[in-house]
Amino acid sequence: MNPIYVTRPSMPPFEEYIEEIRELWQTKWISNSGAKHKSFRTRLSETLDAKNISLFSNGHMALEVAIGAFEFPQGGEVITTAYTFCSTTHCIVRNNLTPVFCDINENDLTINAEEIKRHITEKTVAIVATHVYGLVCNIKEIEKIARQYNLKVIYDAAHAFGVTVGGKGIANWGDACMFSCHATKVFNTVEGGITVFNDDTVYSKIESLINFGFNGPEVVRFIGPNARMNEFAAAMGLCNLRHFDEELAKRKRVADRYNERLSDIKGIRLLQAQPNVTQNHSYYIAFFDGYSKSRDEIQKELSQDNIFARKYFYPMITKLDCYRKYAHIQIPITKKASDTVLALPMYADLTVDDVDMICDIILR
Ligand code: T4K
């Protein structure tokens, strides 16, 4: 049997992509803000319902540069979550800032907004929170706290492309918001990242930060990296955007089938949709807690049938080798989620028969 992976990238019809990149052979303009880059950015502002969009080589660079753009004082504290991909924390630390880990909500696995206040000190500069699996943080409460304590809010929305809250694009919340367009994401540009800045003053320097800090051919204003999206990636984005509604519909069909099969099973917990929030079904998550088999046993049994579910996110951040100095921190809800989570295969081309086979193995 062919392997079934946790995800597979959706790709446009081959001819559509070839047509999209054809002109690059004439113009020979293949990176550094070319025509594809510009039209992709314009199209994205409609899809994401946002202005001040910048395109990056990947989601990690998008977040790292976005945090750096605020020029926080070195050693400033950033309240964040340990229930995320290591990239979120790396982006804080690589900007010489100190992560302060807050626990998460049991129901939606996003940062516990009630707890944020307890971690605020005179050194706190920002909140970096993740809309994990496309579930949305308590944006209203976080906004209130940020206003009260004069903190910046930066969202890692790597999983939340296309998610809306009350009809508005998710990027409308926070001072900055990052989306990943990696091959494993709900929307991909092969590799790529997007930031949206609601803070106009910071946005004014971001385009130069992406490009070594250049601000004109002979002026280098900042010590920036090369974090540019190239034209082939932007072309992939343009193609995939045309199929994005279809992508969401196909994923919904997969999620609906999993829900039919796995709801109301003792010891298996599924994530619930949030009121007023659209779902992008970027991941299909099941927690095995008190089930007849452990999470690890289920993962092993599936792998014996060539089905590769993943423990996103295990180990939790504070248990990673590189963050062992935070290992003592007590974040019990994060720990429990990390010990019981299994991301089951989820992608547009997964068939209902595949889902049934996966569920049969889990339930047998
Ligand atoms: N913040 C959060 C919350 C994130 O989750 C991520 C990335 C980031 C920030 C950073 O964004 P980027 O810089 O990546 O844009 C994957 C991805 O590499 C990573 O993008 C993602 N999160 C993370 C959750 O998952 P791995 O090590 O699990 O990927 P890998 O290579 O094992 O791929 C998973 C499966 O996907 C494979 O078994 C098969 C399939 N696959 C993968 C690739 C790359 C394909 O079918 N084709 C492909 O080209 O990290």
Residues whose N, C-alpha, C, O or C-beta is under 5 A from the ligand:
A	BS01	T4K	Y5 V6 T7 R8 P9 N58 G59 H60 T84 F85 S87 T88 D156 A158 S180 C181 H182 A183 T184 G192
